[in-house]
Amino acid sequence: MSDDPFFKPNRPPPPPQPDERLFEFLSGFDRFRCELRDEGPHGVDAQFFLNENLLCRRRFDTRALAVQWAEGERKAMER
């Protein structure tokens, strides 16, 4: 058992989570990539990149909503 208290009011915030690559695909000569970024209590950012440049991003309350939106955008982009 640890002697550390459960609640530490001066504890530093946890380090940011690394980006999670959700998927990547080629369309012609263009490369599309979607990453999820966990923003902690602020939600999850879904970010699309086109050839390493930010194309669009959207913030969601949950990871599941971000994945659902990203999959829909992917289907639209692949058409």
N, CA, C and O atoms as a MOPAC input file, in Angstrom:
PM7 MOZYME 1SCF
protein

 N      0.83600 1    -1.17500 1     0.00000 1
 C      0.00000 1     0.00000 1     0.00000 1
 C      0.87600 1     1.23200 1     0.00000 1
 O      1.87800 1     1.30100 1     0.71200 1
 N      0.49700 1     2.18700 1    -0.79200 1
 C      1.26800 1     3.42100 1    -0.91600 1
 C      0.85100 1     4.42500 1     0.15200 1
 O     -0.31300 1     4.47200 1     0.55100 1
 N      1.79700 1     5.21800 1     0.60700 1
 C      1.50600 1     6.27200 1     1.57100 1
 C      1.12300 1     7.57900 1     0.87900 1
 O      0.77400 1     8.55300 1     1.54600 1
 N      1.18400 1     7.60700 1    -0.44400 1
 C      0.82900 1     8.81800 1    -1.17300 1
 C     -0.66700 1     9.06900 1    -1.05800 1
 O     -1.45900 1     8.13600 1    -1.19300 1
 N     -1.06900 1    10.31200 1    -0.81100 1
 C     -2.50300 1    10.61800 1    -0.73300 1
 C     -3.16300 1    10.44900 1    -2.10200 1
 O     -2.52300 1    10.61900 1    -3.14000 1
 N     -4.44200 1    10.11600 1    -2.08400 1
 C     -5.19400 1     9.91300 1    -3.32300 1
 C     -5.29700 1    11.21400 1    -4.11500 1
 O     -5.15500 1    11.21500 1    -5.33800 1
 N     -5.54000 1    12.31300 1    -3.42100 1
 C     -5.71500 1    13.60800 1    -4.07100 1
 C     -4.52000 1    14.49000 1    -3.76400 1
 O     -4.20300 1    14.73900 1    -2.60100 1
 N     -3.85700 1    14.96100 1    -4.81200 1
 C     -2.73400 1    15.87500 1    -4.64800 1
 C     -3.08100 1    17.17500 1    -5.37800 1
 O     -3.02200 1    17.21900 1    -6.60700 1
 N     -3.44000 1    18.22900 1    -4.64800 1
 C     -3.88500 1    19.44900 1    -5.31400 1
 C     -2.80800 1    20.13500 1    -6.14500 1
 O     -3.14500 1    20.85300 1    -7.08600 1
 N     -1.55600 1    19.94800 1    -5.84600 1
 C     -0.47400 1    20.61300 1    -6.59000 1
 C      0.20700 1    19.68500 1    -7.59600 1
 O      1.28100 1    20.00000 1    -8.10800 1
 N     -0.41400 1    18.55300 1    -7.87400 1
 C      0.17300 1    17.60300 1    -8.81400 1
 C      0.16700 1    18.20600 1   -10.21900 1
 O     -0.83900 1    18.79100 1   -10.62100 1
 N      1.25700 1    18.08000 1   -10.97500 1
 C      1.26300 1    18.60600 1   -12.34800 1
 C      0.32000 1    17.78900 1   -13.22900 1
 O      0.06300 1    16.61800 1   -12.94700 1
 N     -0.19700 1    18.40300 1   -14.29500 1
 C     -1.10000 1    17.66100 1   -15.17900 1
 C     -0.36200 1    16.52800 1   -15.87900 1
 O      0.85500 1    16.59500 1   -16.05200 1
 N     -1.07900 1    15.50000 1   -16.27900 1
 C     -0.41300 1    14.39200 1   -16.96500 1
 C      0.12600 1    14.86200 1   -18.31600 1
 O     -0.40400 1    15.80800 1   -18.89800 1
 N      1.16700 1    14.21300 1   -18.81600 1
 C      1.71200 1    14.62400 1   -20.11300 1
 C      0.67900 1    14.38700 1   -21.21600 1
 O     -0.14700 1    13.48100 1   -21.10700 1
 N      0.72200 1    15.19800 1   -22.27600 1
 C     -0.24900 1    15.00200 1   -23.35100 1
 C     -0.06800 1    13.64100 1   -24.01400 1
 O      1.04600 1    13.13300 1   -24.14200 1
 N     -1.18900 1    13.07000 1   -24.43000 1
 C     -1.14400 1    11.77000 1   -25.10200 1
 C     -0.64400 1    11.95900 1   -26.53500 1
 O     -0.95200 1    12.97100 1   -27.16400 1
 N      0.10500 1    11.02000 1   -27.04500 1
 C      0.53900 1    11.14300 1   -28.43700 1
 C     -0.64600 1    10.99100 1   -29.38200 1
 O     -1.67300 1    10.40500 1   -29.03900 1
 N     -0.47200 1    11.53000 1   -30.56500 1
 C     -1.51400 1    11.39000 1   -31.57800 1
 C     -1.64800 1     9.92300 1   -31.97200 1
 O     -0.67500 1     9.17000 1   -32.00100 1
 N     -2.87100 1     9.55200 1   -32.26800 1
 C     -3.15500 1     8.18600 1   -32.71000 1
 C     -3.51200 1     8.23200 1   -34.19000 1
 O     -4.49300 1     8.86800 1   -34.57300 1
 N     -2.72700 1     7.56600 1   -35.01800 1
 C     -3.03200 1     7.50900 1   -36.44600 1
 C     -4.18400 1     6.53600 1   -36.63200 1
 O     -4.04600 1     5.34100 1   -36.37000 1
 N     -5.32200 1     7.05200 1   -37.08500 1
 C     -6.49800 1     6.22800 1   -37.26200 1
 C     -6.43200 1     5.47600 1   -38.58900 1
 O     -6.67500 1     4.27000 1   -38.63200 1
 N     -6.10500 1     6.17900 1   -39.66600 1
 C     -5.93300 1     5.54000 1   -40.97500 1
 C     -5.19400 1     6.47300 1   -41.91000 1
 O     -5.00100 1     7.65700 1   -41.63200 1
 N     -4.78900 1     5.89900 1   -43.02700 1
 C     -4.06400 1     6.62700 1   -44.06000 1
 C     -4.38300 1     5.96000 1   -45.38700 1
 O     -4.46500 1     4.73400 1   -45.45900 1
 N     -4.56300 1     6.75900 1   -46.44600 1
 C     -4.83600 1     6.17900 1   -47.74500 1
 C     -4.35800 1     7.11300 1   -48.84900 1
 O     -4.18100 1     8.31400 1   -48.64600 1
 N     -4.15700 1     6.52400 1   -50.02200 1
 C     -3.74500 1     7.27300 1   -51.20800 1
 C     -4.93900 1     7.43500 1   -52.13000 1
 O     -5.75800 1     6.52900 1   -52.27900 1
 N     -5.02200 1     8.60500 1   -52.74300 1
 C     -6.01600 1     8.86700 1   -53.77000 1
 C     -5.28100 1     9.56900 1   -54.90100 1
 O     -4.98000 1    10.76000 1   -54.81800 1
 N     -4.99800 1     8.82300 1   -55.95300 1
 C     -4.14900 1     9.36800 1   -57.01000 1
 C     -2.75100 1     9.57000 1   -56.46700 1
 O     -2.12700 1     8.63200 1   -55.96900 1
 N     -2.25000 1    10.81600 1   -56.56600 1
 C     -0.92300 1    11.12800 1   -56.03700 1
 C     -0.99100 1    11.79300 1   -54.66300 1
 O      0.03400 1    12.20600 1   -54.12000 1
 N     -2.18100 1    11.89400 1   -54.10900 1
 C     -2.36100 1    12.54400 1   -52.81200 1
 C     -2.45600 1    11.51800 1   -51.69100 1
 O     -3.05000 1    10.45100 1   -51.84800 1
 N     -1.85800 1    11.86600 1   -50.56200 1
 C     -1.90400 1    11.00200 1   -49.38300 1
 C     -2.75000 1    11.67900 1   -48.31500 1
 O     -2.46500 1    12.80600 1   -47.90800 1
 N     -3.78000 1    10.99400 1   -47.86700 1
 C     -4.65400 1    11.46700 1   -46.79800 1
 C     -4.33900 1    10.69500 1   -45.52300 1
 O     -4.09800 1     9.48900 1   -45.55900 1
 N     -4.34400 1    11.40300 1   -44.39900 1
 C     -4.08300 1    10.76400 1   -43.10900 1
 C     -5.05500 1    11.35100 1   -42.09500 1
 O     -5.32700 1    12.55100 1   -42.10300 1
 N     -5.57600 1    10.49500 1   -41.22400 1
 C     -6.44500 1    10.94800 1   -40.14600 1
 C     -5.80500 1    10.56800 1   -38.81700 1
 O     -5.41400 1     9.42000 1   -38.60800 1
 N     -5.70500 1    11.53600 1   -37.93300 1
 C     -5.16800 1    11.30700 1   -36.59800 1
 C     -6.17300 1    11.76500 1   -35.55900 1
 O     -6.93600 1    12.70600 1   -35.77700 1
 N     -6.15900 1    11.08600 1   -34.43400 1
 C     -6.97100 1    11.49000 1   -33.29100 1
 C     -6.03900 1    12.02400 1   -32.22200 1
 O     -4.99500 1    11.43600 1   -31.94100 1
 N     -6.42200 1    13.13400 1   -31.63300 1
 C     -5.62000 1    13.73000 1   -30.56300 1
 C     -6.50300 1    13.85300 1   -29.32600 1
 O     -7.52400 1    14.54000 1   -29.34300 1
 N     -6.09800 1    13.18400 1   -28.26200 1
 C     -6.84300 1    13.22100 1   -27.00700 1
 C     -6.52700 1    14.52400 1   -26.29000 1
 O     -5.37800 1    14.77900 1   -25.92600 1
 N     -7.53900 1    15.33800 1   -26.09000 1
 C     -7.37100 1    16.62500 1   -25.41800 1
 C     -7.85500 1    16.56400 1   -23.96800 1
 O     -8.18800 1    17.58800 1   -23.37000 1
 N     -7.89000 1    15.35800 1   -23.41700 1
 C     -8.27500 1    15.17600 1   -22.01800 1
 C     -9.71200 1    15.58200 1   -21.77600 1
 O    -10.61300 1    15.09600 1   -22.46100 1
 N     -9.95000 1    16.47200 1   -20.80600 1
 C    -11.32800 1    16.84600 1   -20.48300 1
 C    -12.01000 1    17.66500 1   -21.58200 1
 O    -13.22100 1    17.88100 1   -21.53300 1
 N    -11.24100 1    18.11500 1   -22.56300 1
 C    -11.80600 1    18.94300 1   -23.63600 1
 C    -12.31400 1    18.11500 1   -24.80700 1
 O    -12.91300 1    18.67100 1   -25.72700 1
 N    -12.09500 1    16.81500 1   -24.80400 1
 C    -12.59600 1    15.95100 1   -25.86000 1
 C    -11.49700 1    15.36900 1   -26.72100 1
 O    -10.34700 1    15.24700 1   -26.29800 1
 N    -11.87300 1    15.01000 1   -27.94200 1
 C    -10.96200 1    14.37500 1   -28.89100 1
 C    -11.02000 1    15.14100 1   -30.20700 1
 O    -12.10100 1    15.40500 1   -30.73200 1
 N     -9.85300 1    15.49600 1   -30.73400 1
 C     -9.76800 1    16.14400 1   -32.03600 1
 C     -9.53300 1    15.08800 1   -33.10800 1
 O     -8.64600 1    14.24400 1   -32.97600 1
 N    -10.33800 1    15.14100 1   -34.17600 1
 C    -10.08500 1    14.34000 1   -35.36900 1
 C     -9.48000 1    15.29500 1   -36.38100 1
 O    -10.07700 1    16.32100 1   -36.70500 1
 N     -8.28800 1    14.96100 1   -36.88500 1
 C     -7.57400 1    15.84500 1   -37.79200 1
 C     -7.26700 1    15.10700 1   -39.09300 1
 O     -6.74800 1    13.99100 1   -39.07600 1
 N     -7.59200 1    15.74200 1   -40.21900 1
 C     -7.25800 1    15.20200 1   -41.53500 1
 C     -6.12000 1    16.00200 1   -42.13000 1
 O     -6.10800 1    17.23200 1   -42.08300 1
 N     -5.15500 1    15.27400 1   -42.69400 1
 C     -4.01900 1    15.89100 1   -43.35900 1
 C     -4.00900 1    15.45600 1   -44.81700 1
 O     -4.28700 1    14.30000 1   -45.13600 1
 N     -3.68900 1    16.39100 1   -45.69200 1
 C     -3.51000 1    16.10700 1   -47.11500 1
 C     -2.07500 1    16.44400 1   -47.44600 1
 O     -1.67300 1    17.60600 1   -47.39700 1
 N     -1.29300 1    15.41800 1   -47.78700 1
 C      0.12800 1    15.60500 1   -48.09900 1
 C      0.84200 1    16.39100 1   -46.99800 1
 O      1.57000 1    17.34100 1   -47.28800 1
 N      0.63900 1    16.00500 1   -45.75700 1
 C      1.28300 1    16.56800 1   -44.55700 1
 C      0.75300 1    17.94400 1   -44.15600 1
 O      1.24300 1    18.51600 1   -43.18300 1
 N     -0.22200 1    18.49200 1   -44.86400 1
 C     -0.81600 1    19.77700 1   -44.50400 1
 C     -2.19100 1    19.54300 1   -43.88800 1
 O     -2.96900 1    18.72000 1   -44.36900 1
 N     -2.47900 1    20.28400 1   -42.81000 1
 C     -3.76400 1    20.14700 1   -42.14400 1
 C     -4.87300 1    20.54400 1   -43.10600 1
 O     -4.89700 1    21.66100 1   -43.62200 1
 N     -5.77600 1    19.62600 1   -43.33700 1
 C     -6.90200 1    19.85500 1   -44.24700 1
 C     -8.12300 1    20.32200 1   -43.46200 1
 O     -8.74300 1    21.32600 1   -43.81500 1
 N     -8.47000 1    19.60100 1   -42.40100 1
 C     -9.59100 1    20.00000 1   -41.54700 1
 C     -9.46600 1    19.28200 1   -40.21400 1
 O     -8.74800 1    18.29000 1   -40.08300 1
 N    -10.17600 1    19.80300 1   -39.23700 1
 C    -10.19600 1    19.18800 1   -37.91900 1
 C    -11.53200 1    19.47700 1   -37.26600 1
 O    -12.20500 1    20.45800 1   -37.58100 1
 N    -11.89500 1    18.59900 1   -36.35200 1
 C    -13.15700 1    18.77200 1   -35.63500 1
 C    -13.02300 1    18.13200 1   -34.26600 1
 O    -12.42600 1    17.06500 1   -34.12500 1
 N    -13.57400 1    18.78000 1   -33.27000 1
 C    -13.49200 1    18.29000 1   -31.89300 1
 C    -14.80300 1    17.61000 1   -31.50400 1
 O    -15.89200 1    18.06600 1   -31.85300 1
 N    -14.66300 1    16.49800 1   -30.76500 1
 C    -15.80500 1    15.71100 1   -30.30900 1
 C    -15.68400 1    15.44500 1   -28.82500 1
 O    -14.59600 1    15.50200 1   -28.25200 1
 N    -16.82200 1    15.15200 1   -28.21100 1
 C    -16.82400 1    14.85100 1   -26.77700 1
 C    -16.21200 1    13.49100 1   -26.48000 1
 O    -15.59400 1    13.30800 1   -25.43200 1
 N    -16.37700 1    12.52300 1   -27.39800 1
 C    -15.85800 1    11.17300 1   -27.16300 1
 C    -15.06200 1    10.67600 1   -28.36400 1
 O    -15.21300 1    11.17700 1   -29.47800 1
 N    -14.21900 1     9.68800 1   -28.11900 1
 C    -13.43800 1     9.07500 1   -29.18400 1
 C    -14.34200 1     8.38000 1   -30.19300 1
 O    -14.09200 1     8.43500 1   -31.39700 1
 N    -15.39300 1     7.72800 1   -29.70400 1
 C    -16.30600 1     7.00300 1   -30.59400 1
 C    -16.95400 1     7.94200 1   -31.61100 1
 O    -17.08300 1     7.57900 1   -32.78000 1
 N    -17.36200 1     9.13300 1   -31.19200 1
 C    -17.94800 1    10.10600 1   -32.11700 1
 C    -16.91800 1    10.58300 1   -33.13500 1
 O    -17.24600 1    10.77900 1   -34.30500 1
 N    -15.67900 1    10.76900 1   -32.69900 1
 C    -14.61600 1    11.21200 1   -33.60300 1
 C    -14.34000 1    10.15100 1   -34.66700 1
 O    -14.16900 1    10.47800 1   -35.84100 1
 N    -14.29600 1     8.88100 1   -34.25800 1
 C    -14.04200 1     7.79500 1   -35.20100 1
 C    -15.19700 1     7.68800 1   -36.19700 1
 O    -14.96700 1     7.50800 1   -37.39300 1
 N    -16.42500 1     7.79600 1   -35.71700 1
 C    -17.59700 1     7.71200 1   -36.59100 1
 C    -17.55800 1     8.81800 1   -37.65000 1
 O    -17.80300 1     8.55300 1   -38.82700 1
 N    -17.25500 1    10.04200 1   -37.24600 1
 C    -17.17700 1    11.15300 1   -38.18800 1
 C    -16.04300 1    10.94800 1   -39.18700 1
 O    -16.21900 1    11.16700 1   -40.38500 1
 N    -14.88300 1    10.52900 1   -38.69500 1
 C    -13.72400 1    10.33200 1   -39.56600 1
 C    -13.98800 1     9.26000 1   -40.62100 1
 O    -13.59400 1     9.41600 1   -41.77700 1
 N    -14.64400 1     8.18400 1   -40.23300 1
 C    -14.95100 1     7.12200 1   -41.20800 1
 C    -15.90500 1     7.63700 1   -42.28600 1
 O    -15.75800 1     7.28300 1   -43.45600 1
 N    -16.87100 1     8.46000 1   -41.91000 1
 C    -17.77300 1     9.05400 1   -42.89300 1
 C    -17.04200 1     9.98300 1   -43.84900 1
 O    -17.30500 1     9.97600 1   -45.05200 1
 N    -16.12500 1    10.78400 1   -43.31600 1
 C    -15.33500 1    11.67900 1   -44.16000 1
 C    -14.43700 1    10.88300 1   -45.10200 1
 O    -14.24800 1    11.26700 1   -46.25600 1
 N    -13.89000 1     9.78600 1   -44.61700 1
 C    -13.02900 1     8.95100 1   -45.45300 1
 C    -13.80900 1     8.42100 1   -46.65100 1
 O    -13.32900 1     8.46900 1   -47.78400 1
 N    -15.01400 1     7.91600 1   -46.39500 1
 C    -15.83500 1     7.38900 1   -47.49800 1
 C    -16.11600 1     8.47200 1   -48.54200 1
 O    -16.08200 1     8.20500 1   -49.74300 1
 N    -16.39500 1     9.69500 1   -48.07700 1
 C    -16.64700 1    10.80600 1   -48.99700 1
 C    -15.40300 1    11.15400 1   -49.80200 1
 O    -15.50100 1    11.43600 1   -50.99600 1
 N    -14.23600 1    11.13800 1   -49.16900 1
 C    -12.99100 1    11.49100 1   -49.85100 1
 C    -12.55700 1    10.44100 1   -50.84500 1
 O    -11.93500 1    10.76000 1   -51.85800 1
 N    -12.88200 1     9.17900 1   -50.56300 1
 C    -12.45400 1     8.09800 1   -51.45700 1
 C    -13.31000 1     8.01700 1   -52.71300 1
 O    -12.91900 1     7.34800 1   -53.67000 1
 N    -14.46000 1     8.67500 1   -52.74100 1
 C    -15.31900 1     8.64200 1   -53.92800 1
 C    -14.74600 1     9.40400 1   -55.06100 1
 O    -15.35200 1     9.46900 1   -56.13100 1

